[in-house]
Amino acid sequence: MASPPQPEQLNNRHRDTLRQIFEHPVSHNIEWRAVLSLLEAIGTVIGRHDGKVAVTIGPDRQILDPPPGKDIDAQMAADLRRMLSSAGYRPS
């Protein structure tokens, strides 16, 4: 059985984004492009024809709707937190 993924495998920018996603209260300036970069580093990200993004991390798959601005909202941060936690990713 493989060991759970560790944030140490991520670069500093990815670790910062991971930390922002897990902050309480939720940070309101988590950039979508930084989230996509993190997700691409740890999983599979596929753009769909409808503008949404299919993200697979381990066995978990979610369809994300990119935000209208540059930052994600609190609900997306909560969804990402749940997905990342279930895959074993948490800030150190």
N, C-alpha and C positions, 0 to 999 in steps of 0.2 A: 504494500500500500504506500502510495506517495505521501510525503509530508505535506501539510497544508502550505499554501503559498504565503510568503512573507513579504511585507512592505520593503524589506531591505533589497529585494530583487528589482525594485523600481528606482527610477532616477529621482533626483530631488524635486523636480517639478511635479512628477506623478505623486510623490509622497505628500507634497503640499496640497494638491487637489484632493487626495484621499482624506487628509486631515480636515480640510474645509467641509467636505461632505458629511463628516461625522461630528462636526462642531454642534454644540448646543448653547444658545439657540442657533438655528440654521443661519449661516452666512448668506447675505443677499447679493454677494458679488462673486459667485462661482461661475466662471466663464464656460460656456458651452464647448468652445474649442479645446479648453483644458480637460474637460470631462471626456470628450471624444478621444483625445490623446491617451488618457489613462485607460479608457476602455479598450482601445486598440492594442495597448501594451499588455493587457492581461486576458483579453478574450478576442472574439471575432465580431467585427462591426461591418454590417452590410447596409448600404443605402438602398432604399426601396424606391420604386417608381412614383409613389404617392408623397415623397418627401420625408417620410419617416425613416427611422434607423432601427434595424434589427440587431440586437446585441445578445451574444451568447457568451456566458462565463460558466464554465463547467457544464452541468446539466440544465442550468437555468437560462431561459430565453425571454427577453422582453422586447417589446416594440416601443421605442421612444419617439416622441414628437418634438423635434427641435423647437426651442423657444423662439418667440418672435424677435426678441432682442438678443443681446450678447450673453446674458446671464440666465441660469436655470432658476426655476421657482422652488419654493419650499417643498411642494409635493414631489417634484422630480428628485430633489435631494433625498427625501424620505424613501422613495422607490429605489434609488441607487444604493442607499445605505442598506436596505433590506437585501438587495441582490448581492452586493459586495460582501456583506456579513455571511450570507449563506454559502458563498464561495471561499470563505476563510480570510478575506481581506479586511483588516482593521488597521487604523493608524497605530504606530508603535509609541 
